[in-house]
Amino acid sequence: MTFFRAHPVAAWSTVVAAILYVALAVLHQGWLVPMAGGLQSPDMHVSGYTAESVKAWIDALGRDGRIAFLNLHTFFLDLLFPPAFAFASAALSMALGSRVGWFARMAGLRRVVLAAAAPVFYLGFDWSENLAVARLVADPTTISPATVAAASLLTLWKWVFVVPTIALPAALWFFGRRAREGR
């Protein structure tokens, strides 16, 4: 039985999240980065950013780039991708965990909490970061060390929670595969 038949919600939610991710990556790398003279948007900086780097990026984007970033990136694709990614991760964890003894033996609520905790935190930090960065882009006069430090902290926490959001379903897939092979 294929994974799509056995776990259609997990499978299709992963497909939707992947499509949104590719669209976001193409928009970002194919259009916004060249528009900003090669500078990456703040939310791509895993280690955070400074007021100076945000100001340089916003200046490089120009008015049209700022509008495109807000309309196409922040309030469209980056509004849809985080919940799709979070849901796909939790659904995959639930589906793949059914093949792993220790996970399958957990009480139902514990499985759901374990599968959803990191994705929910990721979602909260990503949406919060998107709003903080959008505020800076929409009104560059709000750029200060304090506002950028707050946005940067949200970005850091988003990336912290990306790791377990990806790692749990990956680990459950690995352990489930080992269990099927009899190891």
N, C-alpha and C positions, 0 to 999 in steps of 0.2 A: 504494500500500500504506500502510495506516495505521501510525502509530508503535506502536500496541498490537500489531499483527501482526508488525512488523519487530523490535521490541525489547520483548517482553512482560515480561521481568524488570524492566527499567528503568521501563517504564510502570506496572506494578502496584505496584512498590515505592514509586514516587512517590505513587500514590494512597493507599497505606497510610500513608505518612509524612504526607501532607496531612490525612488523617482524624484521625490522632493529634494533629497540631498543632492542628486546630480543636477537638478535644475538650479538649486542654490549655488552650487560650486561653479556651474557654467556662468551664471549671472555674475557672481563675485569675481572669479578669475578671468573670465572672458570679456567682461565689460567694465565693472567697477574698478578693478585694480589698474587696468590701462588708463581709465579716465582719471585716476588719482596719481598718475605718473609712476606706477609701480608700487605705491604704498598700500599695505594691507589695512583693512578696516580694524578698528580696535578689538572687535570680538574674535578676531583670529589670533590675537596675541596671547598665547598660553601663559606667559609669565607676567602679564599685565602691561600697563602703558602709563605714560605721563601726560600732563597737560600740554606740554610742548609737542609731543608726537601726535596727539589728537588734533591740535590746532594746525599742524603741518598737513595732516591728512585731509581735514576739512577744507583748508585753503586750496590744496591740490585738487580736490573734487570740484570745487567751484559750485555755483548756484545750481546748474543743471544736474550735476553729479549728486548733490545733496538731495535734490528732489527725487531723482531716480533711486537713490539709496533708501530714502524713507518710503516711497510708494511701492517699489518692486521688491526690495529686500526686506526691510523691517516690518512693514504693515501688510505684506503678502506672503512671500515664501518663508521668511523667518518667523512668521506668526503661525504658519501651518506645520513646518517641519518639527519643532520641538515636541508638540503633543503626539505627532505621528511616530517619532522616534521613541519617545517614552512609552507609548502604548505598545509599539512593536516589541520593544525590549521586554516589557512585562509579559506580554502574550507569549513570546518565544520562551521565556524562562518557565512559564507555567507548562507549556507544551513539552519542551525538552526535559523539564524536571520530572515529568511522569515516567521517564525511562531510568531515572537515577534513584536508587533505593532510599537513601537518607532523605532526599527531597520528597519523594512520593509518600514516605511514611509520616511526614509532618502533618499536623492538623491543617485543614483547609485554609483557615484564616492566617496561620503562620506562613504558609506557602505564598499566599497573596501578598502579605506584608513584605516578605523577603524579596519577592519578585518585583514589587512596585515601589519599594522605599527609595532606592537610588534614582529610578526614573522620575519619580515625583519631585524629588529635590532638584534634579537636573532641570526639569521643566520650570520649576519656580525660579531658579537662579537664571536660566536662559531668558525667560520672559522679562524678568526684572532688569537684567542687563540690557536687553533690547530697548526697553523703555528709557533707561538711563542714557544709553548712547543716542537714542532718537532725540532726547531732549537737547543733548549737546549739539547734534547735527542741525536740528530745527532752529535753535537759537544759540549760535556760537558765543554770544555774550555771556552765557552761563558757564563757560569753561573757566574753571579755577582749579587749583590743586585739590581742593576738597571734593568738588563734584566729580572730577576725573578719578580721584582715588576711590570714591564710592563705586563708580561704574567699573573701575578696574578690579576691585575686590569681588564684585558680582561675576565678572568674567573669570577670575581665578577659581571661584567656587563652582561655576558652571563646568569648567574643565576638570575640576576634582571629581565631580559626579558623573562626567562622561565615562570615566574609567570603569567604575563598577556597573554602570548601565550597559556597557559592552561586555565586561568581563564575566558577569553572572551567566548570561545565556551562552557565552562561549565556553565557560567551564562546564555547564550542564550538558552542552553538546558533546564535549570531550569525554566527560565521565559516562554519559549515556552510550557513546560509541564504544568505549572500553568495556562497558557492561555487556553490550551485545556481542562483542568479540570474545567474551569470556575471560577477560584479564582482571 
